[in-house]
């Protein structure tokens, strides 16, 4: 099954030591999709981050190469929301506002629980 991944979803691996792809596979998700807007977002915030967050972003950027990139421009959260509706797939994000918006629209989300595993909502 497919899942759309947000920037902060990819950063989980470096921030919390959780193997994102193993955890997604445990939940039954083997194909990861990233909108090009997420890649653009990572490139834009790279210069603003320092220390551990910058390292986490570098790891996220590397991990993004293991995903299928879908061309979709615009604000990342908006693109993710629209793409999730269009593809009818869940979204892996820890962004509380985006998760609420997705849930209100009937779209499932995957998030980090207890800083050591992913859970689907």
C-alpha positions as YAML, in Angstrom:
chain: A
units: angstrom
residues:
- id: 1
  name: UNK
  ca: [0.00, 0.00, 0.00]
- id: 2
  name: UNK
  ca: [1.04, 3.62, -0.54]
- id: 3
  name: UNK
  ca: [1.62, 6.38, 1.99]
- id: 4
  name: UNK
  ca: [2.45, 10.07, 1.53]
- id: 5
  name: UNK
  ca: [5.27, 11.34, 3.73]
- id: 6
  name: UNK
  ca: [5.68, 14.86, 5.09]
- id: 7
  name: UNK
  ca: [9.06, 16.49, 5.83]
- id: 8
  name: UNK
  ca: [8.81, 15.91, 9.58]
- id: 9
  name: UNK
  ca: [7.95, 12.26, 8.96]
- id: 10
  name: UNK
  ca: [11.28, 11.74, 7.26]
- id: 11
  name: UNK
  ca: [13.10, 13.61, 10.03]
- id: 12
  name: UNK
  ca: [11.84, 11.12, 12.65]
- id: 13
  name: UNK
  ca: [14.60, 8.66, 11.82]
- id: 14
  name: UNK
  ca: [17.41, 11.03, 12.84]
- id: 15
  name: UNK
  ca: [15.50, 12.73, 15.65]
- id: 16
  name: UNK
  ca: [14.23, 9.63, 17.44]
- id: 17
  name: UNK
  ca: [16.18, 6.70, 15.99]
- id: 18
  name: UNK
  ca: [13.07, 5.10, 14.52]
- id: 19
  name: UNK
  ca: [13.60, 3.25, 11.23]
- id: 20
  name: UNK
  ca: [10.84, 4.94, 9.26]
- id: 21
  name: UNK
  ca: [10.70, 2.43, 6.42]
- id: 22
  name: UNK
  ca: [10.73, -0.62, 8.71]
- id: 23
  name: UNK
  ca: [7.92, 0.88, 10.78]
- id: 24
  name: UNK
  ca: [5.88, 1.76, 7.70]
- id: 25
  name: UNK
  ca: [6.38, -1.78, 6.40]
- id: 26
  name: UNK
  ca: [5.23, -3.15, 9.77]
- id: 27
  name: UNK
  ca: [2.00, -1.20, 9.23]
- id: 28
  name: UNK
  ca: [1.67, -2.57, 5.69]
- id: 29
  name: UNK
  ca: [2.95, 0.44, 3.73]
- id: 30
  name: UNK
  ca: [5.69, -0.41, 1.26]
- id: 31
  name: UNK
  ca: [5.41, 2.38, -1.30]
- id: 32
  name: UNK
  ca: [6.28, 5.87, -0.10]
- id: 33
  name: UNK
  ca: [5.23, 8.96, -2.04]
- id: 34
  name: UNK
  ca: [6.64, 12.44, -1.57]
- id: 35
  name: UNK
  ca: [5.22, 15.48, -3.34]
- id: 36
  name: UNK
  ca: [7.89, 17.64, -4.97]
- id: 37
  name: UNK
  ca: [6.58, 20.45, -2.72]
- id: 38
  name: UNK
  ca: [8.03, 18.54, 0.26]
- id: 39
  name: UNK
  ca: [11.43, 18.38, -1.46]
- id: 40
  name: UNK
  ca: [11.15, 22.13, -2.13]
- id: 41
  name: UNK
  ca: [10.24, 22.70, 1.55]
- id: 42
  name: UNK
  ca: [13.30, 20.73, 2.71]
- id: 43
  name: UNK
  ca: [15.55, 22.77, 0.42]
- id: 44
  name: UNK
  ca: [14.02, 26.04, 1.67]
- id: 45
  name: UNK
  ca: [14.39, 25.33, 5.38]
- id: 46
  name: UNK
  ca: [17.89, 23.85, 5.14]
- id: 47
  name: UNK
  ca: [19.60, 27.22, 5.59]
- id: 48
  name: UNK
  ca: [17.41, 28.11, 8.58]
- id: 49
  name: UNK
  ca: [18.16, 25.01, 10.65]
- id: 50
  name: UNK
  ca: [21.15, 24.41, 12.89]
- id: 51
  name: UNK
  ca: [22.60, 21.57, 14.94]
- id: 52
  name: UNK
  ca: [20.54, 18.42, 15.37]
- id: 53
  name: UNK
  ca: [17.65, 19.71, 13.26]
- id: 54
  name: UNK
  ca: [19.98, 20.38, 10.33]
- id: 55
  name: UNK
  ca: [21.41, 16.86, 10.65]
- id: 56
  name: UNK
  ca: [17.87, 15.42, 10.80]
- id: 57
  name: UNK
  ca: [16.99, 17.34, 7.64]
- id: 58
  name: UNK
  ca: [20.08, 15.98, 5.87]
- id: 59
  name: UNK
  ca: [19.03, 12.44, 6.83]
- id: 60
  name: UNK
  ca: [15.48, 13.20, 5.65]
- id: 61
  name: UNK
  ca: [16.79, 14.44, 2.33]
- id: 62
  name: UNK
  ca: [18.79, 11.24, 1.91]
- id: 63
  name: UNK
  ca: [15.77, 9.09, 2.84]
- id: 64
  name: UNK
  ca: [13.59, 10.93, 0.34]
- id: 65
  name: UNK
  ca: [15.61, 9.30, -2.44]
- id: 66
  name: UNK
  ca: [13.97, 5.98, -1.47]
- id: 67
  name: UNK
  ca: [10.53, 7.40, -2.24]
- id: 68
  name: UNK
  ca: [8.57, 8.06, -5.40]
- id: 69
  name: UNK
  ca: [8.45, 11.82, -6.01]
- id: 70
  name: UNK
  ca: [5.19, 13.17, -7.45]
- id: 71
  name: UNK
  ca: [5.31, 16.55, -9.17]
- id: 72
  name: UNK
  ca: [3.06, 18.91, -7.22]
- id: 73
  name: UNK
  ca: [3.93, 22.52, -6.47]
- id: 74
  name: UNK
  ca: [2.62, 24.88, -3.82]
- id: 75
  name: UNK
  ca: [2.65, 24.98, -0.03]
- id: 76
  name: UNK
  ca: [3.65, 21.50, 1.16]
- id: 77
  name: UNK
  ca: [0.77, 20.98, 3.61]
- id: 78
  name: UNK
  ca: [-1.81, 22.02, 1.02]
- id: 79
  name: UNK
  ca: [-0.26, 19.79, -1.63]
- id: 80
  name: UNK
  ca: [-0.15, 16.84, 0.79]
- id: 81
  name: UNK
  ca: [-3.80, 17.36, 1.71]
- id: 82
  name: UNK
  ca: [-4.94, 17.52, -1.92]
- id: 83
  name: UNK
  ca: [-2.78, 14.58, -2.99]
- id: 84
  name: UNK
  ca: [-4.02, 12.43, -0.10]
- id: 85
  name: UNK
  ca: [-7.60, 13.11, -1.14]
- id: 86
  name: UNK
  ca: [-6.86, 12.45, -4.80]
- id: 87
  name: UNK
  ca: [-4.92, 9.21, -4.18]
- id: 88
  name: UNK
  ca: [-7.05, 8.12, -1.19]
- id: 89
  name: UNK
  ca: [-3.97, 7.16, 0.84]
- id: 90
  name: UNK
  ca: [-2.85, 7.97, 4.40]
- id: 91
  name: UNK
  ca: [-0.24, 10.57, 5.30]
- id: 92
  name: UNK
  ca: [2.73, 10.10, 7.64]
- id: 93
  name: UNK
  ca: [3.14, 13.38, 9.52]
- id: 94
  name: UNK
  ca: [3.63, 14.64, 13.05]
- id: 95
  name: UNK
  ca: [2.19, 18.06, 12.22]
- id: 96
  name: UNK
  ca: [-0.82, 18.36, 14.59]
- id: 97
  name: UNK
  ca: [-2.69, 20.90, 12.45]
- id: 98
  name: UNK
  ca: [-2.26, 18.87, 9.27]
- id: 99
  name: UNK
  ca: [-3.24, 15.65, 11.07]
- id: 100
  name: UNK
  ca: [-6.45, 17.27, 12.35]
- id: 101
  name: UNK
  ca: [-7.30, 18.65, 8.93]
- id: 102
  name: UNK
  ca: [-6.71, 15.26, 7.31]
- id: 103
  name: UNK
  ca: [-8.70, 13.44, 9.99]
- id: 104
  name: UNK
  ca: [-11.61, 15.88, 9.59]
- id: 105
  name: UNK
  ca: [-11.59, 15.04, 5.86]
- id: 106
  name: UNK
  ca: [-11.64, 11.31, 6.60]
- id: 107
  name: UNK
  ca: [-8.02, 10.70, 5.63]
- id: 108
  name: UNK
  ca: [-5.99, 8.38, 7.86]
- id: 109
  name: UNK
  ca: [-2.71, 9.57, 9.31]
- id: 110
  name: UNK
  ca: [0.39, 7.81, 10.55]
- id: 111
  name: UNK
  ca: [2.32, 9.47, 13.35]
- id: 112
  name: UNK
  ca: [5.11, 8.85, 15.85]
- id: 113
  name: UNK
  ca: [3.81, 7.50, 19.14]
- id: 114
  name: UNK
  ca: [5.81, 7.42, 22.36]
- id: 115
  name: UNK
  ca: [8.93, 8.47, 20.42]
- id: 116
  name: UNK
  ca: [9.65, 4.89, 19.37]
- id: 117
  name: UNK
  ca: [7.00, 3.53, 16.98]
- id: 118
  name: UNK
  ca: [4.61, 4.61, 14.29]
- id: 119
  name: UNK
  ca: [0.87, 4.29, 14.70]
- id: 120
  name: UNK
  ca: [-2.01, 4.73, 12.29]
- id: 121
  name: UNK
  ca: [-5.01, 6.84, 13.22]
...
